[in-house]
Amino acid sequence: MSLQNSSTDKVEVIRQPQQLPCSYIDAHGREVQITEEMIQGACAELEQKLVKPAQQG
């Protein structure tokens, strides 16, 4: 048995997105599940606050 890989050997890795439940504890001590919509909203808010560097000219 050979442990060498030839240049014709290919390994294809397919990754499936994992749906892991994530949550945080709110000010009232309740567990709140973090949704994709919450993350998208936070990203959009950060993009609006992004300060772009001045262009050099």
N, C-alpha and C positions, 0 to 999 in steps of 0.2 A: 504494500500500500504506500502510495506516495503522498507526502504532505505538501508538495509544491503545487502552486496554482499556476495554471497556464494562462496565457493572455486571452484565451477564448472562454475561460470560465467567467460566468457572470452571476452575481448575487443581486436579486431585486428585493428591496425591503419596502413593504407597504405598511404604512402606519395609519391606524384608524384613530380619529380624534376621540379622546376619552371625555366622557361626561361625568366629571367628578363633582359631587355636591360641595359647594363652598358657601360659607355663611359667616356672618358677623353678629355680634351682640349689640343691640341698640341701647339707647340711654335708659330704657325701661327694663333692661335685662332680658329682652326677648331675642330669640335666635331668628335672624332674617336671612333667607337664602339669597345669594348674589346671583343675578340673572345676566344673561348676555346683553339685554337691553340696558342694564345699569352700567356695564362696562363700556358699551358703545356710547352712552351719554357722557360718561366721564371723559372718554377719549375726545369726543367732540368739544366738550368744554375746555379741555386742555389745548386743543388746536386753536380755539378762538383766542386764548390768552397767550399764545406763542408769539414771542417777539423775534422777528427775523433780523439777522444782522444787516447792517447797512452795506450797500454794495460799494466796492472799491472801484474808483474810476479814473 
